[in-house]
Amino acid sequence: MTSVDIHRPSSRGPRAALAAIAGCMVAAAASSAGAAIPPTDTPSIVVRYADLDITTSQGASALYRRIASAAQHVCPDADIRDLERSSQVRLCRQQALARAVKTIGSPLLAALHAGNAKHG
């Protein structure tokens, strides 16, 4: 696997928004063999990392930054005065990061994520 696809389900009202956050998905993207991912109406970003050696701390850190940036794009900022929506956005990003890290299965990436989760 050399990429991960980060998705955020679309929201259709308050209940759907909560379900979307709870169901924030990260699916493994197609490998270099070219397998296709089914089309979806969900915002998503493919994070490629074939150029990184994720068995090194430098490579894992670079990938983590890419995943975090993608999570920010698929779970966009809310007005800071809307506390409920801000909380939903934060949860969506946390879940997107956690699922991407789990999907990739790198011990260094997992350790980096665990360290960031403790401090964030």
Secondary structure as GFF3:
##gff-version 3
##sequence-region A 1 120
A	DSSP	beta_strand	3	7	.	.	.	ID=ss1
A	DSSP	alpha_helix	14	22	.	.	.	ID=ss2
A	DSSP	beta_strand	26	28	.	.	.	ID=ss3
A	DSSP	beta_strand	44	48	.	.	.	ID=ss4
A	DSSP	alpha_helix	57	74	.	.	.	ID=ss5
A	DSSP	alpha_helix	83	104	.	.	.	ID=ss6
A	DSSP	alpha_helix	107	119	.	.	.	ID=ss7
###
